[in-house]
Amino acid sequence: MIPGGGQPNMQQLLQQAQKMQQDLAAAQEELARTPVEGSSGGGLVKATVTGAGELQALVIDPKAVDPEDTETLADLVVAAVRDANAAAQQLQQQKLGPLAQGLGGGSGIQGLPF
């Protein structure tokens, strides 16, 4: 309800919704372009994902490669990707959180807790 009992200005509400939608789209585009890095094994394995969580690069230090122990290398890769994705989720919350709150929460964006 509007204070004073008046009706909400529908044109103004539509303009606000359209601006929020544009802001959300711009933030999502920025996330898709923003690289985020994660690492494991003290930096032996580094993964780079976009802020949207897409794996872009994986760098493995030769010291991490032991032909007799590929299991440890696989664990390091998984840990580095998880670390990078956690950083991407944090970036998503920073960029999209205020926009989702403006939409009344419940953004429906996968990976975001609101």
C-alpha positions in Angstrom: 0.0 0.0 0.0 1.1 3.5 -0.7 1.1 5.9 2.3 -2.0 8.1 2.2 -4.1 5.4 0.5 -3.2 6.3 -3.1 -2.8 3.8 -5.9 0.8 2.9 -7.0 2.0 4.6 -10.2 2.1 1.6 -12.6 4.3 3.4 -15.1 6.8 4.2 -12.4 6.7 0.6 -11.1 7.2 -0.8 -14.6 10.2 1.6 -15.2 11.8 0.5 -11.9 11.3 -3.2 -12.8 12.8 -2.6 -16.2 15.8 -0.8 -14.8 16.3 -3.6 -12.2 16.1 -6.2 -15.1 18.7 -4.2 -17.1 21.0 -3.9 -14.0 20.7 -7.7 -13.4 21.6 -8.4 -17.1 24.6 -6.1 -16.9 25.8 -7.7 -13.7 25.4 -11.2 -15.2 27.4 -10.1 -18.3 30.1 -8.7 -16.0 30.3 -12.0 -14.1 30.6 -13.9 -17.3 33.7 -11.8 -18.2 35.3 -11.7 -14.8 38.0 -14.3 -14.2 38.3 -15.8 -10.7 41.2 -18.0 -9.6 41.3 -20.9 -7.1 44.3 -23.0 -6.1 45.3 -26.1 -4.2 48.4 -27.8 -3.1 50.0 -24.6 -2.1 49.6 -23.2 -5.6 50.7 -26.4 -7.5 47.3 -26.5 -9.2 45.4 -23.3 -10.3 42.0 -23.1 -11.8 40.5 -20.1 -13.4 36.7 -19.8 -13.8 34.5 -17.0 -14.8 32.3 -15.3 -12.1 29.5 -17.3 -13.6 31.4 -20.5 -12.8 32.6 -21.6 -16.2 36.1 -23.2 -16.1 38.4 -21.2 -18.4 41.9 -22.5 -17.5 43.8 -25.0 -15.5 47.5 -24.7 -14.7 49.4 -27.6 -13.2 52.9 -27.1 -11.9 55.2 -30.0 -13.1 56.1 -30.7 -9.5 52.5 -31.9 -8.9 52.8 -34.5 -11.6 53.9 -38.0 -10.4 53.1 -40.7 -12.9 52.9 -43.2 -10.0 50.3 -41.1 -8.1 47.7 -39.7 -10.5 45.1 -39.9 -7.8 46.7 -37.1 -5.8 46.9 -34.9 -8.9 43.2 -35.5 -9.6 42.4 -34.5 -6.1 44.4 -31.3 -6.4 42.6 -30.5 -9.7 39.2 -31.0 -8.1 40.2 -29.0 -5.0 41.4 -26.1 -7.2 38.2 -26.0 -9.3 36.1 -26.1 -6.1 38.1 -23.3 -4.7 37.7 -21.2 -7.8 33.9 -21.9 -7.9 33.6 -20.9 -4.3 35.3 -17.6 -5.2 32.9 -17.3 -8.2 29.9 -17.8 -5.9 31.1 -15.2 -3.5 31.5 -12.8 -6.5 28.0 -13.6 -7.6 26.7 -12.7 -4.1 28.5 -9.4 -4.2 27.3 -8.5 -7.7 23.8 -10.0 -7.7 22.8 -10.0 -4.1 21.8 -6.3 -3.9 19.8 -6.7 -7.1 18.0 -9.8 -5.9 17.1 -8.0 -2.7 15.7 -5.2 -4.8 13.5 -7.8 -6.5 12.2 -9.0 -3.2 14.7 -11.9 -2.7 14.2 -15.4 -4.1 16.2 -14.6 -7.2 16.1 -18.1 -8.5 19.7 -17.9 -9.6 21.4 -21.2 -9.1 24.1 -21.2 -6.6 22.8 -18.2 -4.7 21.3 -18.7 -1.3 18.6 -16.1 -1.6 
